Amino acid sequence: MARTKRTVQSSDKETDFAVDVEPQTSGKPQRKTITISLESDTIDYFRSAANKLGVPYQTLIHLCLNDIRDRELVPQLHWENKK
């Protein structure tokens, strides 16, 4: 499947987003509605970044998750013992 590169940058020093956007093909990909609980500061972060980029915050979260999936990034969790 062909991919189109769209780079979106914000003027905020901390926020640069580059996402791959798949061109629309016949029909939309199947989506499933879920409920997820996020910390308020996480939601505030995405709302602020989305506002600067001119996109809905849920769309920005969706694009970020798709980017992680498409690049097959593996989360790294590091736990420290309490001393």
Secondary structure as UniProt FT lines:
FT   STRAND          4..9
FT   TURN            13..14
FT   STRAND          16..21
FT   HELIX           40..53
FT   HELIX           57..70
FT   TURN            71..72
//
